[in-house]
Amino acid sequence: MLDDLFVASDKDEAGEEPAARLSIPFDYLSVADELHSGRIKVSGDTFAAEYREAGADLAAEFAALLDQAKLALAGEAAMPEEKLPPIDPEAIAAELGLDQPAKGADFGRMRRSFAFANHPDRVAPHLRPRAMIRMQVANMLIDEAKRRALAGARR
C-alpha cells in the first residue's frame, strides 16, 4: 500500500513523471539508526559553550526587559498605603455617634447604617476579619447605650 502511495506521489496531476527527481535519496531509518548507534560522538564542551552563549543572550534580553519595565513603572504614582478602619471602641463609638444623646429609635438606624458600611460581606476579603471585630464592637456599644437609655427612661 505504501508503495502505491509513493508511486502515485511520484506522478504529477497529469499522470506524467516529474521532470526532476531528488538526486540524493534520504532514508530516515538509517539516520535514526546512525544517531542511536553511538558511532556519532558529540563533545560535552561544545554543548556547554553553546549553552553559555545562549544563556548570555537570554540574560541580556532579560536585563533589557527589566529596564523597560522600570521605565514604564517610573511614571506611575506610588500607591498610598491603605488606612485600615479602627477597631478601638472609642473610635467606633464616635463613628456611630454615641457621644450624642439618642432616642431608642435611633439605635436601630445606627446599627443598620453601620452594618451597611462595615459588614464583613460588604468589604474586601482582606478586611473581613477586621470588619467582623468592628461589627461585634459596634453591636456591643449600641446594646450598652440602649440599655443605659432604657434604664434612664425608667427613672
N, C-alpha and C positions, 0 to 999 in steps of 0.2 A: 504494500500500500504506500509506504514512504517512497519507494522507487517511482511509483506512478506520479506522486506529487512532485518529485524532483524533475521528472521528465516533463510534466505539464508546466512547471515553472520555468524550465529552460526555453520553452517556446513562447513567442510573444503573442499578442492578441490575434494576429492573422494566421497563426499556426506555423509560422516560419521560425527557423533557428535564429537567435540573435547574432548580430554581426561580430561582436567582440565578447569573448569569454574571459573570465579571470585566468590570468596566466599562472598564478600560484594557488594550488588547492590548499584549503585551510581545514585541518582536521582537529575539531575541538577536543575530542577524546585523547588524542596523542599529546596535546598541550597540557591538559589536566593531568595526564599520567606523568608527564615530564616534571610538572610542578610538585607533584606528590612523591616522586621517586627519591627526592633528596639529592639528586645529582646537581641541582642548581643551588649554589651557596650564596647567601646574601649576608654581608657583613653587618653586625650589630652597630658598628661605629657609623656606618652610612645612615642607618635609621635614626640613630641618636642625633647626628648632625642635622638631618632634615627636621627632626622634632624640635631641636633647639631653634633652628631658623624659623620654623612656623610659629613657635611659641613667642619669639621676639616680635614677629609681625603682629600676632594677636595682642601681645602686651602693648604695643604701640597703638593699635586700634582702640583697645580698651581705655588707654590713657587719654586718647583724643575724645572718646565718647564722654568720659568723666569731665573733661574740660568743657565740652559743650553743655553738659548738664549743669555744671557750676555757673556758667554764663547765663543760662536760661533761668536758673533759680535766683541769680543775684538780683534781678529786677523785682522779684516778689517781696511783698512786705511780710515780715515775720508775724506769725500768728500769736496774738497775746495769749497768755495762759488763761485757762478757763477759771472764773471765780466760782468756787463751789458755794452753794447755799448753806447758811449757817445751821448748826444743829443745837446751839445752846438755847435753853428755854427763854432767856430774856429777849434774844433777838426774834424768836418765833412769836413771843407774846406781843412784841412791838409790831411785828408784821400782821398779826391778827387784829390788832387794835384793842387789845385787852386792857391797855393802860387808861382807856377812856371808859366812863360809865356806860353800861349797856343794859338794855331790857332783855327779858327772856327770849323774845322772838329773834333778837339779833344773833344769838348763839348758833342757831341753825344756819343762818345766812353766812356767818363767819366760817363755819365748818365746811359748807358747800363750796364757797369761793376759794378757801384754802386748798381743798381737795381738788378742785378744778385745775388749779395751777401746779399742785405739788404731788398729786397721787402717783405712786410708782408705775402705774400703767400708762401714764401720760408723759413720762420723762424719758430721756435717752437711757439705753441699757446700762451704761457705766455709772449713771446717777441713781439707779433704782435702790440700792441698799441705803443710801443717804436719804432718799425720799421716804423710804419706809420709816426710818427713825424720825424724820421731820413730822410725818403724819401721826405717829404714835405720841410724840411730844405735844403736838398741836391738839390732838384729841384729849390728852390728859389735862392740858391747860384749860381748854374750853369746858370740860366736865367740872373741873375745880372752880372755875369762875361761875359756872351755872349753879353749883351747889352754894357758893357764897351769896350769890344773888337771891336764891330761894330762901336761904337762912336769914338774910337781911330783910326780905319782904315779910317773913313770918313774925318778926319782932314787932 
